[in-house]
């Protein structure tokens, strides 16, 4: 009798363990590939930097992190898709400064300060204004003088409407009292192609222009950072050129709102380790991105700060 009761209890215990095992397996994260949405065209600085980090983080997470380009709207298309994703950590996205700023310039399907879970800031970017070397424009003043004499004919491309480089040009046009025509593209690489093809007179963009400047095909008129670039010591900043304008910048990874702290921390740790690799630092140098780090809390504060300051800048322009 006792033997039968013991055997029955043992079988019941085994059954309970078996029933619990699948649930435990499902609780392990990640147990399947993770999608990293990048809202810009392949080949640009954001795409290349995210692809490196995705491959490195995959090794640490034990599951592939697959980069999917969802270009359009200056990064808005990818983030709109992210907002509607489950907060289970399996869909995350690259967020640059553009969508944070453009929320003040147009109606977006998300609030950048409320609809996402900050994970990590990975770097920041340098921006500049470039023209073709055969354009005849030798300086920023020369290009702005052309814009003043030919209202609307001074065209410039960017990675998208509402991007930091677009905001800078809005501020510059207002300060210089000239009319410029914006040509938004789906990413930095196509923005530069527009300039190389002669479809616009300038490109306001991150350092996708660098190899073409070095090759002599493009001329860099000004950079939007606080200091000059070491590679181009003769190119002035906008501040040095007489315009008190500096571009905000953040390259980061976020998830949908509502992600648990544990999921955020797991993803943060994997990508944080990836950013420490020498290979990543070497890539940033080649892309002229600046190593910049913030954890989930710091990134959340940074997004809020950029949102507030850019909104204040745009509102001041509207009042003029």
N, C-alpha and C positions, 0 to 999 in steps of 0.2 A: 504493500500500500504506500509506504513512505517512498519507495523507489519510484513508483508510478507518479506520485506527486512531484518529486524532485525532477523527473524527466519532463513532466508537463511544464513546470516553472522554467526549466532551462530552455525549452522550445519557445515559450512565450518571450523570454528575455532576448533570445536570438532574433525572434521576429521583430521585436521593438527596435533592436539595433539596426536591423536591415531596413526598417521603415524610416529610421532617422538618417541613415547614411546619404541618401539622395539629397535631403534637405541641407545637410552639412556641406555636401559638395557644391550645391547651388549657392551657399553662403560665401564660398571662397571667391575672392575678386582679385584679378579678372579670371573668368573661366571660358572666355571667348574673345575674339578680336575686338579692339577698340577703334572707333572711327574718329579721326582728327580732321575736322572740316577747316579748310583754308579758303577764305573768300576772295582770293586773288589768283591771277593767272600763273601757270607753271613757269619757273625760271626766274621769278623775282626774288628779292631779298627775303620776304616773308616765307615764300614757298620753300626756298632752299634751306633756310635756317630751321624751319619746322620739320622738314624731311630728315635732317640730321638727328634732331632730338627724338623724333618718332622712332627711328631705327635703334637708337641707343636705349631709349626707355623700354622698347619691346623686350630687350634682353633682360632687363631688370624685372619686368612685370611677368615674364613667362608667356606672354601672348602678343601677337602682332598689333602694332599701332599703325593703322592704315590711313595715310593722308589722302583725302578726297577734296579736289578743287571744286568749289562752288562759287565761281567768280560772278561778280555783278554788284552794282550799287555801292562800290567802294567798301566791300566787305559785309554789306547788309544782308545779302541773300543767304550766306552761310549762317550768320547769327540768327536770322529769322527761323531757319530750320532748327538750329540748336534750341531755341526757346521752346519749341514744341516737342523736343525729345524727352524721353523718360530720364529722371534724375538718378539713373543707376550707374553712371560712370562710363557707360559704353559709347557715348557720343559726347565729344568735347570739341572745342573750336579755338582757333587762333583769333585773338582780338587785338587790333591795332588802335591807334588813336582816332582814326577817321570816324567810325560809327559813334564814338563818344561825342565827337564834335557835331556831326551831322544831325544828331537828334534835335539840335536847336534850329536847324536850317530846313528841315522837312519832316513830314509825318513818317515815323518808322514803326514797324510792327513789334517793337520791343522798347523797353526802357533800359539803357545800358547800366544803370546804377541799381536796378532792382530785379531784373529778369535772369541774372546769371550768377553762378557760384565762382568767385575768383579762386584760381588754383595757383598760378605762378607768373611773375614777370620774368621774361627770359633775356631781354635786351632792350635797347632803344636805338633809334635811327637818326641819321644825319640827312638833311634835305638841302637841295640847292637848285638854282635856276641855270639851265644850260641852253645854248643855242648852237646852230650849226656853225662850223668854223668858216664856211664860205658865206655866211649871212651878212657880213659887214658890221655886225654889232660887236664892238670891242669892250664894252662895259655895260653895267646895269643902267647907268645914266643914258647911254646911247639908245638902249632898247626902250626905256621909258620916254625918252624924247620922241622916238618914232611913234609910240603909243599916243602921246599927246597930239602929235601932228596928224595922226590917222586914227581917229576914234573907232574902236571896235575891230580894227584890223590887226592889232597885236594879239595873236592867238597863242594859247599855251595848253599843253596837255598835262593831265595828272592821272593818278591811279583810280580816281573816282571822286564824285561830288561829296563834299563834306570831309574830305581827307585833310590832314594837317597842312599839306602843301597847298591845298585849295584855300584854306582859311588864311594862310599867309598872303596869298595873292589877292584875296579880298581886302585884307588890311593894307597891303601895299598900294593897290589901286586907289583906295580911299585916301591914303596919306599923300600919294603923288597926284591925286585928282586927275586920273586918266581912266579911260574905258578899255578894259581888257575883255577878251572873249575866251571863255573856258571850254575846253574840249575834254570831258571826262572819259577815261577808258576803264577796262576791266582789271587793270593791274599795272605795275611799274614797267614791266617789259614792253607791253604794247604801247604805253605812253611814250617810251623812248623811240619805238619804231615809227610812231607818228612824226616825231621830230626828224629822224634820219631820212624819212621819206619825203620831207618837205611839206607835210600837210598842216603843220603848225610852225610858228616862228620860234617857240621856246617850249621847254619842258620843265615843269616845277615838280621835282621828284626826288625820291631817295636815290642812293648811289648807283642805281642801274646805269647812270650816265658815265660812271668812272672809267671803264675800259675804253669807251669811245673818246673821252677827253684825253686819256693817255695816248691813244692812237692818233690823235690830231683831227678826228672827224667832228668833234664837238668842242665848244668853248664854255667853260664854267664861269658865269658872271658873278655869282655870290652864293654863299652858304648861309643857312638859317640857324646855325648853332651859335652858342655863346662865344666860341673860339674858332679860329681858322683851322682847317684840316692840315695835318702835318704833311700829307702828300701834295697839297696844293697851297703852299705858304704864301703865294702871291695873290690868292683869291680872297677878297674881303668878305666879312660877314655883313649881313644887312644892317646891323647896328653901326658898323664902321662906315657903311655907305650912306649913313644919314637917316636910317629908318629904324626906330626903336621896336623891332619885331624879332622874336625868337620863337621857333616852332616847338610846340609840345610833342612828346613822343613816348610811346610805350608799345612794346611787343609782348604779348602775354597769351596765356592759355586759360580758358574759362569753361565751365560746364553749365548745364541748365540750373535754374534756381531750385533749391530744395535738396541738393545733394547732401548726404550725411557727412559729418566731419571726418569719419573714418575713410570714406571714399576719396574725399578731397586730399587727405593727408597721404594716402597711398600713391595717388597720382602725382602729387607735389614732390614726394620724396624721389620717385623714379625720374622725373624730369629735372629735379634739382641736381641729382647726381650726374645726369647727362650734361648739364651746363658746365660742370666742373672739368669735363674732359678737355685735354689739350687740343684734340681735333676740332672741337666746337669753338674753342677760343681762336684757333687758326682760321676757321671758316668766317667767324665774325670779323676778323681783321681783313680778310679778302673782300667781304661784303661791305666793309666800313660801317658795321653795326657796333654799338658800344655795349660791352658787358654791363648789364644792369639787373639787379635781383630784388624781388620783393616776394614774400610769402603771401598766403591767402589774405590775411588781415591787412598787410601793407598794400597789396594790390587793390583791395577794395577801397582803401582810403585814397589811393592814387587816381583810380577811375573817377571817384567822386570829386576830387580836386580839379582834374582836367575838365570834367563836365561843368563844374561851377565857373571856372575861370574862362573857358571858351564861350559859355553862355553870356557871361558879363561883357566880354569883348564884342560879341556880335550884337548885343543889345545896344551897346554904346555907339556902334556904327549905324544902327537903324535910326537912332535919334538925330543923327547929323543931317 
